[in-house]
Amino acid sequence: MRIFNFDELESTSEYLKNKKDKKEWDLVIAKIQTSGRGRRGNLWVSPPGAGLFSFALKEDPNLSMEEYSKLPLVVGIALLEGLKSVVGLDYKFKWTNDIYLQDRKLSGILVEKVEDFFIIGIGININNLEFLGRSKNGVSLKKVSGDEYEILGVIKKIINSFEKYWNRYLRGEWNEILCEINQKNYLLNREIEINFLEDKIFGIGKRILKNGKLEVETVDGIKEFMVGEIHIKL
């Protein structure tokens, strides 16, 4: 693994996407991001003390895009379990790309495909007391535990956890991994609002299915969703 450390970058993901000689498991870390990007292109400036990193995963030509569609879910459970190895708190996975702690956002994930690589970008509130993105509904490891953490050590635990889970996925253990994900499903039995294309759909979150979709109970019956911004009704 090659590690590239920066005091400040516009975006770790953009840096890695544009890197001409990138290799699998290249890891880019920044103390501050000035143009971080989340789902749907939302831009934000990161606070100091957060864990901000991206790494590269080489596309396997033997895997279909349908199989790769589950990659964000594998990243999510790997991130959750990696965080548990740092400090044992009650983390939850919010389909498809967030980790929640005490009903507040702790971490976000963005997976993008560039040529024959997947670029996996992660932001974690670690030592910061200001929070990622435009939402004020954030929390950090330090805010909950009162402790400071060595950020590189946390990031390495996340990468190691992902490598373990990805190897399990490649060995055909998706059903077992999915069971673990559903045990940490933040949306289970919660009222949610889904912005899907031009529609707003209200319902109750249910299971994450084998195909990676979220099952939602609506007034019109059970529906499944793969793409769409999920908003929690509080």
Backbone hydrogen bonds in HBPLUS format (Angstrom, degrees):
<---DONOR---> <-ACCEPTOR-->    atom                        ^
c    i                          cat <-CA-CA->   ^        H-A-AA   ^      H-
h    n   atom  resd res      DA  || num        DHA   H-A  angle D-A-AA Bond
n    s   type  num  typ     dist DA aas  dist angle  dist       angle   num
A0027-LEU N   A0002-ARG O   2.86 MM  25  6.12 164.4  1.88 171.3 174.7     1
A0004-PHE N   A0027-LEU O   2.77 MM  23  6.13 160.5  1.81 164.4 170.9     2
A0029-ILE N   A0004-PHE O   2.86 MM  25  6.17 166.4  1.88 162.7 164.4     3
A0006-PHE N   A0029-ILE O   2.87 MM  23  6.15 137.9  2.05 146.0 159.5     4
A0031-LYS N   A0006-PHE O   2.99 MM  25  6.52 144.1  2.12 146.7 157.5     5
A0032-ILE N   A0007-ASP O   3.11 MM  25  6.31 126.6  2.41 127.7 142.5     6
A0009-LEU N   A0032-ILE O   3.01 MM  23  6.45 156.6  2.07 159.8 166.6     7
A0034-THR N   A0009-LEU O   2.92 MM  25  6.37 148.5  2.02 138.9 149.0     8
A0035-SER N   A0010-GLU O   2.71 MM  25  4.62 145.6  1.82 131.6 132.6     9
A0015-TYR N   A0011-SER O   3.05 MM   4  6.20 159.0  2.09 146.1 151.9    10
A0016-LEU N   A0012-THR O   3.09 MM   4  6.27 162.0  2.12 145.9 150.2    11
A0017-LYS N   A0013-SER O   2.81 MM   4  5.99 157.5  1.86 152.0 159.2    12
A0018-ASN N   A0014-GLU O   3.02 MM   4  6.09 151.9  2.10 145.3 151.4    13
A0019-LYS N   A0016-LEU O   3.27 MM   3  5.04 150.7  2.36  95.5 104.1    14
A0026-ASP N   A0023-LYS O   3.06 MM   3  5.62 154.0  2.13 137.3 135.9    15
A0025-TRP N   A0056-ALA O   2.72 MM  31  5.01 171.0  1.72 145.3 146.2    16
A0056-ALA N   A0026-ASP O   3.11 MM  30  5.51 141.4  2.26 143.9 154.7    17
A0028-VAL N   A0054-SER O   2.84 MM  26  5.32 169.3  1.85 163.5 167.3    18
A0054-SER N   A0028-VAL O   2.94 MM  26  5.32 148.0  2.05 145.8 155.7    19
A0030-ALA N   A0052-LEU O   3.09 MM  22  5.65 160.5  2.12 154.8 158.8    20
A0046-SER N   A0033-GLN O   2.87 MM  13  5.20 163.0  1.90 152.2 157.9    21
A0036-GLY N   A0044-TRP O   2.96 MM   8  5.23 129.1  2.22 171.4 162.1    22
A0044-TRP N   A0036-GLY O   2.98 MM   8  5.23 145.8  2.10 137.0 142.0    23
A0038-GLY N   A0042-ASN O   2.79 MM   4  5.08 156.2  1.84 145.4 153.7    24
A0041-GLY N   A0038-GLY O   3.19 MM   3  5.58 134.6  2.41 138.0 133.4    25
A0042-ASN N   A0039-ARG O   3.41 MM   3  6.18 175.0  2.41 121.1 122.2    26
A0127-ASN N   A0049-GLY O   2.84 MM  78  4.66 158.5  1.89 152.8 145.4    27
A0051-GLY N   A0124-ILE O   2.77 MM  73  4.89 162.9  1.80 151.6 155.6    28
A0124-ILE N   A0051-GLY O   2.81 MM  73  4.89 154.5  1.88 141.0 149.2    29
A0053-PHE N   A0122-ILE O   3.06 MM  69  5.58 173.0  2.07 165.9 168.2    30
A0122-ILE N   A0053-PHE O   2.83 MM  69  5.58 171.3  1.83 175.9 175.6    31
A0055-PHE N   A0120-ILE O   3.00 MM  65  5.43 148.8  2.10 137.0 145.2    32
A0120-ILE N   A0055-PHE O   2.93 MM  65  5.43 173.4  1.94 166.3 165.8    33
A0057-LEU N   A0118-PHE O   2.87 MM  61  5.08 158.3  1.92 152.2 158.7    34
A0118-PHE N   A0057-LEU O   2.75 MM  61  5.08 159.8  1.79 152.1 159.3    35
A0059-GLU N   A0116-ASP O   2.83 MM  57  5.18 174.1  1.83 141.8 140.0    36
A0063-LEU N   A0060-ASP O   2.95 MM   3  5.60 169.5  1.96 124.6 128.1    37
A0067-GLU N   A0064-SER O   3.09 MM   3  5.19 119.8  2.46  95.7 109.6    38
A0068-TYR N   A0064-SER O   3.02 MM   4  6.41 151.3  2.11 143.7 152.4    39
A0069-SER N   A0065-MET O   2.88 MM   4  6.05 122.6  2.22 137.3 151.6    40
A0069-SER N   A0066-GLU O   3.22 MM   3  5.09 139.1  2.40  91.1 102.6    41
A0070-LYS N   A0067-GLU O   3.34 MM   3  5.97 164.3  2.37 112.1 116.4    42
A0071-LEU N   A0068-TYR O   2.92 MM   3  5.16 163.9  1.95 112.5 117.7    43
A0073-LEU N   A0070-LYS O   3.00 MM   3  5.36 125.9  2.30 108.3 122.4    44
A0074-VAL N   A0070-LYS O   3.08 MM   4  6.46 153.5  2.15 153.9 162.1    45
A0075-VAL N   A0071-LEU O   2.86 MM   4  6.13 162.0  1.89 159.6 165.0    46
A0076-GLY N   A0072-PRO O   2.92 MM   4  6.06 150.7  2.00 136.2 144.5    47
A0077-ILE N   A0073-LEU O   3.10 MM   4  6.42 163.3  2.12 153.6 154.5    48
A0078-ALA N   A0074-VAL O   3.02 MM   4  6.09 157.0  2.08 147.1 154.3    49
A0079-LEU N   A0075-VAL O   2.81 MM   4  5.95 155.1  1.87 151.4 158.2    50
A0080-LEU N   A0076-GLY O   2.98 MM   4  6.20 161.7  2.01 147.6 152.7    51
A0081-GLU N   A0077-ILE O   2.94 MM   4  6.10 165.8  1.96 147.8 151.4    52
A0082-GLY N   A0078-ALA O   2.83 MM   4  5.93 150.3  1.92 143.1 152.2    53
A0083-LEU N   A0079-LEU O   2.92 MM   4  6.14 155.4  1.98 150.0 155.9    54
A0084-LYS N   A0080-LEU O   3.01 MM   4  6.33 149.5  2.10 143.4 152.3    55
A0085-SER N   A0081-GLU O   3.14 MM   4  6.43 139.6  2.31 139.3 148.8    56
A0085-SER N   A0082-GLY O   3.16 MM   3  5.20 127.7  2.45  94.1 107.3    57
A0086-VAL N   A0083-LEU O   2.94 MM   3  5.06 142.4  2.08 101.0 112.8    58
A0087-VAL N   A0083-LEU O   2.98 MM   4  6.33 166.6  1.99 165.3 165.4    59
A0089-LEU N   A0087-VAL O   2.90 MM   2  5.97 122.1  2.25 116.6 100.5    60
A0091-TYR N   A0089-LEU O   3.07 MM   2  5.85 128.6  2.34 107.1  92.4    61
A0092-LYS N   A0100-TYR O   2.86 MM   8  5.06 152.6  1.94 148.2 152.6    62
A0100-TYR N   A0092-LYS O   2.79 MM   8  5.06 163.5  1.81 145.9 151.6    63
A0093-PHE N   A0184-LYS O   2.68 MM  91  5.57 164.3  1.71 153.8 159.5    64
A0186-TYR N   A0093-PHE O   2.91 MM  93  5.43 173.0  1.91 136.1 137.9    65
A0094-LYS N   A0098-ASP O   2.82 MM   4  5.02 165.4  1.84 144.1 147.7    66
A0098-ASP N   A0094-LYS O   3.16 MM   4  5.02 160.9  2.20 148.8 150.5    67
A0109-ILE N   A0097-ASN O   2.85 MM  12  4.94 141.6  2.00 153.5 153.0    68
A0099-ILE N   A0107-SER O   2.93 MM   8  4.98 158.0  1.98 133.5 136.7    69
A0106-LEU N   A0099-ILE O   2.83 MM   7  5.58 167.6  1.85 155.4 158.2    70
A0107-SER N   A0099-ILE O   3.22 MM   8  4.98 156.2  2.28 139.2 139.2    71
A0101-LEU N   A0104-ARG O   2.80 MM   3  5.36 161.2  1.83 155.9 160.8    72
A0104-ARG N   A0101-LEU O   3.03 MM   3  5.36 147.6  2.14 108.2 117.7    73
A0105-LYS N   A0137-ASN O   3.06 MM  32  6.31 154.6  2.13 153.6 146.9    74
A0139-VAL N   A0105-LYS O   3.10 MM  34  5.98 138.5  2.28 149.0 141.8    75
A0125-ASN N   A0106-LEU O   2.91 MM  19  5.50 167.1  1.93 168.8 173.1    76
A0108-GLY N   A0123-GLY O   2.98 MM  15  5.42 152.4  2.06 148.7 157.6    77
A0123-GLY N   A0108-GLY O   3.07 MM  15  5.42 159.8  2.12 150.4 154.7    78
A0110-LEU N   A0121-GLY O   2.85 MM  11  5.03 150.4  1.94 149.6 151.9    79
A0121-GLY N   A0110-LEU O   2.79 MM  11  5.03 176.1  1.79 160.6 159.3    80
A0112-GLU N   A0119-ILE O   2.97 MM   7  5.21 161.6  2.00 145.1 151.1    81
A0119-ILE N   A0112-GLU O   2.68 MM   7  5.21 163.3  1.70 161.8 166.2    82
A0114-VAL N   A0117-PHE O   2.83 MM   3  5.30 163.8  1.86 151.8 157.4    83
A0117-PHE N   A0114-VAL O   2.93 MM   3  5.30 151.0  2.01 127.6 137.1    84
A0141-LEU N   A0125-ASN O   3.15 MM  16  6.57 152.5  2.23 134.2 137.2    85
A0142-LYS N   A0126-ILE O   2.90 MM  16  6.05 156.4  1.95 171.7 174.2    86
A0144-VAL N   A0140-SER O   3.15 MM   4  6.42 151.8  2.24 149.4 155.6    87
A0145-SER N   A0141-LEU O   2.84 MM   4  5.91 172.7  1.84 160.4 162.8    88
A0146-GLY N   A0142-LYS O   2.68 MM   4  4.77 144.4  1.80 129.1 139.1    89
A0153-GLY N   A0150-GLU O   3.07 MM   3  5.44 118.2  2.47 105.9 120.6    90
A0154-VAL N   A0150-GLU O   3.11 MM   4  6.48 151.3  2.20 151.4 160.1    91
A0155-ILE N   A0151-ILE O   2.95 MM   4  6.26 164.7  1.97 157.7 161.5    92
A0156-LYS N   A0152-LEU O   2.96 MM   4  6.17 161.6  1.99 152.0 156.4    93
A0157-LYS N   A0153-GLY O   3.16 MM   4  6.36 151.0  2.24 141.7 148.9    94
A0158-ILE N   A0154-VAL O   3.07 MM   4  6.43 149.0  2.17 148.0 156.7    95
A0158-ILE N   A0155-ILE O   3.08 MM   3  5.08 118.1  2.48  94.6 109.8    96
A0159-ILE N   A0155-ILE O   2.97 MM   4  6.31 162.3  2.00 156.3 160.5    97
A0160-ASN N   A0156-LYS O   2.95 MM   4  6.12 165.1  1.97 149.5 153.6    98
A0161-SER N   A0157-LYS O   2.95 MM   4  6.07 153.3  2.02 140.6 148.2    99
A0162-PHE N   A0158-ILE O   2.87 MM   4  6.17 157.7  1.92 152.1 158.2   100
A0163-GLU N   A0159-ILE O   2.94 MM   4  6.21 163.4  1.97 154.1 158.2   101
A0164-LYS N   A0160-ASN O   3.09 MM   4  6.32 155.7  2.15 144.6 150.8   102
A0165-TYR N   A0161-SER O   3.00 MM   4  6.29 164.4  2.02 153.0 156.8   103
A0166-TRP N   A0162-PHE O   2.72 MM   4  5.84 163.2  1.75 160.5 165.4   104
A0167-ASN N   A0163-GLU O   3.05 MM   4  6.10 157.0  2.10 141.6 147.5   105
A0168-ARG N   A0164-LYS O   3.08 MM   4  6.35 150.2  2.17 141.6 150.0   106
A0169-TYR N   A0165-TYR O   2.87 MM   4  6.17 154.9  1.94 147.5 154.4   107
A0170-LEU N   A0166-TRP O   2.91 MM   4  6.20 158.4  1.96 149.6 155.1   108
A0171-ARG N   A0167-ASN O   3.02 MM   4  6.22 133.3  2.25 137.5 149.7   109
A0171-ARG N   A0168-ARG O   3.09 MM   3  5.03 129.4  2.36  93.4 107.3   110
A0173-GLU N   A0168-ARG O   3.07 MM   5  5.48 158.8  2.12 146.1 146.1   111
A0172-GLY N   A0169-TYR O   3.01 MM   3  5.27 160.0  2.05 109.6 114.7   112
A0177-ILE N   A0173-GLU O   3.01 MM   4  6.28 161.5  2.05 156.0 161.8   113
A0178-LEU N   A0174-TRP O   2.78 MM   4  5.91 162.7  1.80 156.2 160.9   114
A0179-CYS N   A0175-ASN O   3.07 MM   4  6.26 148.9  2.17 139.8 147.6   115
A0180-GLU N   A0176-GLU O   3.19 MM   4  6.55 153.4  2.27 144.0 150.1   116
A0181-ILE N   A0177-ILE O   2.94 MM   4  6.31 154.1  2.01 149.9 157.8   117
A0182-ASN N   A0178-LEU O   2.89 MM   4  6.16 163.3  1.92 154.4 157.8   118
A0183-GLN N   A0179-CYS O   3.09 MM   4  6.33 139.2  2.26 140.6 151.2   119
A0184-LYS N   A0181-ILE O   2.93 MM   3  5.30 146.9  2.04 107.5 117.8   120
A0185-ASN N   A0182-ASN O   3.32 MM   3  4.71 166.2  2.34 101.2 100.3   121
A0188-LEU N   A0185-ASN O   3.34 MM   3  5.65 163.2  2.37 109.1 114.0   122
A0190-ARG N   A0187-LEU O   3.08 MM   3  5.30 159.7  2.12 133.7 128.0   123
A0189-ASN N   A0205-GLY O   2.64 MM  16  5.13 152.9  1.71 147.9 144.0   124
A0205-GLY N   A0190-ARG O   2.88 MM  15  5.40 162.4  1.91 155.1 155.0   125
A0233-LYS N   A0191-GLU O   3.19 MM  42  5.65 162.1  2.23 140.0 141.4   126
A0192-ILE N   A0203-GLY O   2.88 MM  11  5.61 165.6  1.90 153.4 156.8   127
A0203-GLY N   A0192-ILE O   3.11 MM  11  5.61 155.0  2.17 156.6 160.0   128
A0193-GLU N   A0231-HIS O   2.89 MM  38  5.19 173.6  1.89 159.8 162.0   129
A0231-HIS N   A0193-GLU O   2.92 MM  38  5.19 160.3  1.96 164.0 168.0   130
A0194-ILE N   A0201-ILE O   2.78 MM   7  5.08 167.5  1.80 153.2 157.7   131
A0201-ILE N   A0194-ILE O   2.90 MM   7  5.08 159.5  1.95 142.5 149.3   132
A0195-ASN N   A0229-GLU O   3.14 MM  34  5.45 165.3  2.16 164.3 164.4   133
A0196-PHE N   A0199-ASP O   2.87 MM   3  5.23 153.9  1.94 148.8 155.8   134
A0199-ASP N   A0196-PHE O   2.87 MM   3  5.23 159.3  1.91 137.2 135.5   135
A0204-ILE N   A0217-GLU O   2.86 MM  13  5.01 151.6  1.94 136.0 145.1   136
A0217-GLU N   A0204-ILE O   2.89 MM  13  5.01 167.7  1.91 148.3 147.7   137
A0206-LYS N   A0215-GLU O   2.78 MM   9  5.11 140.9  1.93 173.2 160.3   138
A0215-GLU N   A0207-ARG O   2.85 MM   8  5.38 169.0  1.86 173.5 176.9   139
A0209-LEU N   A0213-LYS O   2.77 MM   4  5.36 167.5  1.79 166.6 168.7   140
A0212-GLY N   A0209-LEU O   2.85 MM   3  5.25 159.8  1.89 117.1 121.6   141
A0214-LEU N   A0225-PHE O   2.77 MM  11  5.17 162.8  1.80 151.1 152.0   142
A0225-PHE N   A0214-LEU O   2.90 MM  11  5.17 149.6  1.99 137.7 147.7   143
A0216-VAL N   A0223-LYS O   2.76 MM   7  5.25 165.0  1.78 160.9 163.3   144
A0223-LYS N   A0216-VAL O   2.80 MM   7  5.25 167.0  1.82 156.2 160.2   145
A0218-THR N   A0221-GLY O   2.94 MM   3  5.08 161.0  1.98 128.8 134.1   146
A0221-GLY N   A0218-THR O   3.01 MM   3  5.08 161.6  2.04 111.4 112.5   147
